[in-house]
Amino acid sequence: MARVLRGDIVWANLNPAVGREQAGRRPVVILSADVFNEHSGTVIAMALTSQPQRAGFPLVLELASADLRERAWVKISQIRTLSTRQLGKRIGRVSAEEIEHLVEGLNEIVAG
């Protein structure tokens, strides 16, 4: 598999899933740092959806820079640690500014 970089949008296998977790083959945005991705064999990622979302920031962030075929929202609360073996083809990339917004949203959720 090619090197996985922070900000990449890649296909991922999110099974098995339980309850309201995102499941199946779907795009994710890689949030973890490049050095972590390279040496750990895992990545930290957030699931994407193409379905319009009622919730706003900090629960979801609509992507503007990713150059995807469809509109996409990052489900910030749907964060997962995935083996790099669960990752597939790179399909896009988010901007550094959007990565900062994702981290900010996650901090709002976990810090209260």
C-alpha positions as a Markdown table, in Angstrom:
| # | Residue | x | y | z |
|---|---|---|---|---|
| 1 | Met | 0.0 | 0.0 | 0.0 |
| 2 | Ala | 1.2 | 3.5 | -0.8 |
| 3 | Arg | 2.1 | 5.8 | 2.1 |
| 4 | Val | -0.9 | 7.2 | 3.9 |
| 5 | Leu | -0.7 | 10.9 | 4.7 |
| 6 | Arg | -2.6 | 13.2 | 7.1 |
| 7 | Gly | -5.4 | 14.7 | 5.1 |
| 8 | Asp | -5.8 | 11.9 | 2.6 |
| 9 | Ile | -9.3 | 10.6 | 1.9 |
| 10 | Val | -9.2 | 6.9 | 1.3 |
| 11 | Trp | -11.6 | 4.0 | 1.1 |
| 12 | Ala | -11.8 | 1.9 | 4.2 |
| 13 | Asn | -13.5 | -1.2 | 5.5 |
| 14 | Leu | -15.2 | -0.2 | 8.7 |
| 15 | Asn | -16.6 | -3.6 | 9.5 |
| 16 | Pro | -17.3 | -4.9 | 12.1 |
| 17 | Ala | -19.4 | -2.2 | 13.5 |
| 18 | Val | -21.8 | -2.1 | 16.4 |
| 19 | Gly | -24.9 | 0.1 | 17.0 |
| 20 | Arg | -24.6 | 3.5 | 15.4 |
| 21 | Glu | -21.0 | 3.2 | 14.3 |
| 22 | Gln | -20.4 | 3.8 | 10.6 |
| 23 | Ala | -20.1 | 0.4 | 8.8 |
| 24 | Gly | -19.1 | -1.1 | 5.5 |
| 25 | Arg | -16.8 | 0.2 | 2.8 |
| 26 | Arg | -16.8 | 4.0 | 3.0 |
| 27 | Pro | -14.4 | 6.9 | 2.6 |
| 28 | Val | -12.5 | 8.2 | 5.6 |
| 29 | Val | -10.2 | 11.2 | 6.2 |
| 30 | Ile | -6.9 | 10.4 | 7.8 |
| 31 | Leu | -6.3 | 12.6 | 10.9 |
| 32 | Ser | -3.2 | 11.1 | 12.4 |
| 33 | Ala | 0.3 | 12.4 | 11.8 |
| 34 | Asp | 2.4 | 11.0 | 8.9 |
| 35 | Val | 5.1 | 9.6 | 11.2 |
| 36 | Phe | 2.4 | 7.8 | 13.3 |
| 37 | Asn | 0.9 | 6.3 | 10.1 |
| 38 | Glu | 4.2 | 5.1 | 8.8 |
| 39 | His | 5.5 | 3.4 | 12.0 |
| 40 | Ser | 2.4 | 2.1 | 13.8 |
| 41 | Gly | 0.6 | 0.1 | 11.0 |
| 42 | Thr | -2.5 | 2.0 | 12.0 |
| 43 | Val | -4.2 | 5.4 | 11.2 |
| 44 | Ile | -6.7 | 7.5 | 13.1 |
| 45 | Ala | -9.5 | 8.4 | 10.8 |
| 46 | Met | -13.0 | 10.0 | 10.6 |
| 47 | Ala | -15.8 | 8.6 | 8.5 |
| 48 | Leu | -17.4 | 10.6 | 5.7 |
| 49 | Thr | -21.0 | 10.6 | 4.4 |
| 50 | Ser | -22.6 | 11.9 | 1.3 |
| 51 | Gln | -25.9 | 12.3 | 3.0 |
| 52 | Pro | -26.8 | 15.9 | 4.0 |
| 53 | Gln | -26.5 | 16.3 | 7.8 |
| 54 | Arg | -28.8 | 18.1 | 10.1 |
| 55 | Ala | -26.2 | 18.4 | 12.8 |
| 56 | Gly | -23.7 | 21.2 | 12.4 |
| 57 | Phe | -20.1 | 21.8 | 13.7 |
| 58 | Pro | -18.6 | 20.3 | 15.9 |
| 59 | Leu | -20.5 | 17.1 | 15.0 |
| 60 | Val | -20.0 | 17.3 | 11.2 |
| 61 | Leu | -18.0 | 19.4 | 8.8 |
| 62 | Glu | -18.9 | 19.8 | 5.1 |
| 63 | Leu | -15.7 | 19.5 | 3.0 |
| 64 | Ala | -15.0 | 22.2 | 0.5 |
| 65 | Ser | -11.5 | 21.4 | -0.7 |
| 66 | Ala | -11.6 | 17.6 | -1.3 |
| 67 | Asp | -12.6 | 17.7 | -5.0 |
| 68 | Leu | -14.9 | 14.6 | -4.6 |
| 69 | Arg | -17.6 | 13.6 | -7.0 |
| 70 | Glu | -20.3 | 14.3 | -4.4 |
| 71 | Arg | -20.8 | 16.7 | -1.5 |
| 72 | Ala | -19.3 | 15.1 | 1.6 |
| 73 | Trp | -19.5 | 15.7 | 5.3 |
| 74 | Val | -17.0 | 14.4 | 7.9 |
| 75 | Lys | -18.7 | 12.8 | 10.9 |
| 76 | Ile | -16.3 | 14.1 | 13.5 |
| 77 | Ser | -17.8 | 11.9 | 16.3 |
| 78 | Gln | -17.1 | 8.8 | 14.1 |
| 79 | Ile | -13.4 | 8.5 | 14.8 |
| 80 | Arg | -11.7 | 5.2 | 14.5 |
| 81 | Thr | -8.3 | 3.6 | 14.7 |
| 82 | Leu | -7.8 | 1.4 | 11.7 |
| 83 | Ser | -5.2 | -1.0 | 10.5 |
| 84 | Thr | -3.5 | 0.2 | 7.3 |
| 85 | Arg | -4.6 | -3.2 | 5.9 |
| 86 | Gln | -8.2 | -1.9 | 6.1 |
| 87 | Leu | -7.4 | 1.0 | 3.7 |
| 88 | Gly | -7.9 | 1.1 | 0.0 |
| 89 | Lys | -7.5 | 3.6 | -2.8 |
| 90 | Arg | -6.9 | 7.3 | -2.2 |
| 91 | Ile | -9.8 | 9.3 | -3.6 |
| 92 | Gly | -9.1 | 12.9 | -2.4 |
| 93 | Arg | -7.4 | 15.2 | 0.0 |
| 94 | Val | -8.6 | 17.8 | 2.5 |
| 95 | Ser | -6.9 | 21.1 | 3.2 |
| 96 | Ala | -4.7 | 21.8 | 6.2 |
| 97 | Glu | -7.3 | 24.3 | 7.3 |
| 98 | Glu | -10.0 | 21.7 | 7.2 |
| 99 | Ile | -7.8 | 19.3 | 9.3 |
| 100 | Glu | -7.5 | 22.1 | 11.9 |
| 101 | His | -11.3 | 22.4 | 11.9 |
| 102 | Leu | -11.7 | 18.6 | 12.4 |
| 103 | Val | -9.3 | 18.6 | 15.3 |
| 104 | Glu | -11.1 | 21.6 | 16.8 |
| 105 | Gly | -14.4 | 19.9 | 16.5 |
| 106 | Leu | -13.1 | 16.7 | 18.1 |
| 107 | Asn | -11.6 | 18.8 | 21.0 |
| 108 | Glu | -15.1 | 20.4 | 21.5 |
| 109 | Ile | -16.7 | 17.0 | 21.7 |
| 110 | Val | -14.2 | 15.5 | 24.1 |
| 111 | Ala | -13.4 | 18.5 | 26.2 |
| 112 | Gly | -16.9 | 19.6 | 26.6 |
